[in-house]
Amino acid sequence: MTVPGHRSPPPGLLPADTTEDVRAARPQMALLPIGSFEQHGAHLPLTTDTVVACAVSAEIAARHPVLLLPPLTVSCSQEHAAWPGTVSISARTLHAVVTDIAASLRRSGIGTLILVNGHGGNHVLRNVVQESHESGGTRMALFPGSADWAAARSRAGVRTSAHSDMHAGETETSILLHAHPELVRPGYASADHLADDRPHLLTLGMAAYTESGVIGRPSLASAEKGAQLLAGLAEAFGAYAELLGGGR
C-alpha cells in the first residue's frame, strides 16, 4: 500500500563505499549522522533532521578522510508526540546504540567517532560524549556545537535568532531547499510562527506552543542560505579534525 503523497527517499543519504574502499582509505575517524523521525510542519518531511545531519556529514566527508556511516533515523522526539507520524526511542536506547557503534568501530581499528546531530532533542548525546572521556575507549565529539551553528548562521545571513529559529524555520528549510529541494512542500512562505516564550517545553511538549508544528520563520529561507550554512559548518569542523587527529 502506498501512502498518498508518498515520495521516495532522497538519493545520497546512504554511503556507497565498499569494504575495499575503506581498506584502501584506512580512515581513523568515523562520522555518525543522527537525525529523527518527527513532524516538521506541513512543508518539511518527518526525516528533516536526518536529511540535515546527512547533508552536514557529506560536506565534511568531502573535505576530510573519514568513514561516513549510515544515519540513525529515529531518536528522542517525545516532545513531538502530538503529531501523526512521529516515532521515538528512549534516551537509554539511543545511548546504548551509539556506544555499541563506538565499540564496534574501535574493534575494527577506528578510535574516533563524531556524532553529527541534527535534532536538538537528543540531549543524551552530550552524556555519551562526556562519558567517553572517562572510559578511555573511543574518542568522541558532538558536532555541530552552538558556536559552530552561530558562525554558520552569521555567514549565511540567517535573520531569525537562534532561539526563535527552533523548528522547521529559516535554517532547516534553507538547508533542505539547497540539499534536497524536492522534499520541501509548498506553503513554507506563509508558515511562520514565533513562540519565544516556551518555559515548559519539556513538560508540555511542542503542542503547547504551536498548532502547526513550526516555531520559526521559514518564509525567510533560501537555497543560497542553505549552501552557506553547510559550507560554514564544514569549515567549522576543521577545528575538530585538528583536535582529534583527523585532518588531511
Secondary structure, DSSP 8 states (H G I E B T S, - for coil): ---TT-----TTSS----HHHHHHH--SEEEEEE--B--BTTTB-TTHHHHHHHHHHHHHHTTS--EE---B-----GGGTTSTT-B---HHHHHHHHHHHHHHHHHTT--EEEEEE--TT-THHHHHHHHHHHHTSSEEEEES-HHHHHHHHHHHT--S-TTT--BSSHHHHHHHHHH-GGG--TTGGG--B-----TTHHHH-GGGT-SSS-BB-GGG--HHHHHHHHHHHHHHHHHHHHHHT---
